[in-house]
Amino acid sequence: MSDAPVTIEVLGPGCARCQETYRVVRHVVEQSDFACTLTKSEAIDRMVALGVLQTPAIAVNGKLVFAGRIPKVDEVRQLLGIA
């Protein structure tokens, strides 16, 4: 694995589903002691730039990796490569 810092973005308009997605991702990051920068973006410009068609969405290092529903904890762990 690279030593480059990992950036995780949760994208969405700020609805309850988007807030819950952020909570799930934050929980996984904190429980796993995963070194990253976690942000939440409600900016339409950013969603368009990443090609988000459904929210909530998750991007890792600027690449869209998940969209359309609230992820399960195991799905987030898999996306981040956490065993």
N, C-alpha and C positions, 0 to 999 in steps of 0.2 A: 504494500500500500504506500502511496505517495505521502510525503511529509507536508504537502501543500494543505493549507487550511480548508476545511469543508464549509461551504455556505449552504444553508438550507433556508428556503423561502416557502412560507405558506401563503397562498394567494387566494383572494376572494373579497367580496364586497363588504364583509363584516357581519354577515348573517350568523345565526346560531351554529349552523353546520361548519362554517369556516372557523369560528371560535373553538368549537369542539375539536376540529382537526388540529389546530395549533396546540391545544391542550394535550392531545394524544402524542404529537411529535415531541413536545417539550418533556412530557413524562418519560418517553423512551430515551431521549437524550440524557436527562438527569439520572435516570435509573442505571443507565449503561456507562455513565461517566464518559460520554462520547464528546470528544473535543470538536467543537464546531461553532459557527456563528448562526444563530437562529433568528429569523426575522419574519414579520407578518406584513404583507403588502396588500393594500386595498386600491392601489393605483391601477386604473384601467390601462394606462399606457404600458405598464410593466406586463400585465396579463396579455395584451395584444402582442408585445415583443416576444413573449415566450410561446405564443400560439395556444393560449388557454381557451378552450371552447366550453368547458364545464368547470364549475367550482363546487366545492373547494378543490384546490390544486396544490401540488408540492413540486418544487424545483430543487434540484441538488446541483450546486456549482453551475447555475444558469441553464440547466437542462431539465425540461419538464419530465417528471418521472411518474406522476400519479395525478388523476383528476376524476371528478364526477361524484365522489361520495366520501364519507368519513372513513379513513383507513382503520383497520384493526391494528392493535399493538404489534402483532407478529408481522404484518405487512410492512409496517414502518421499519422494524428491525431488519427485515430482508432487504428493503430498499437501501438501507444504510450499510449493509454488509456486517451487521452485528450478529454474532452467533447466538 
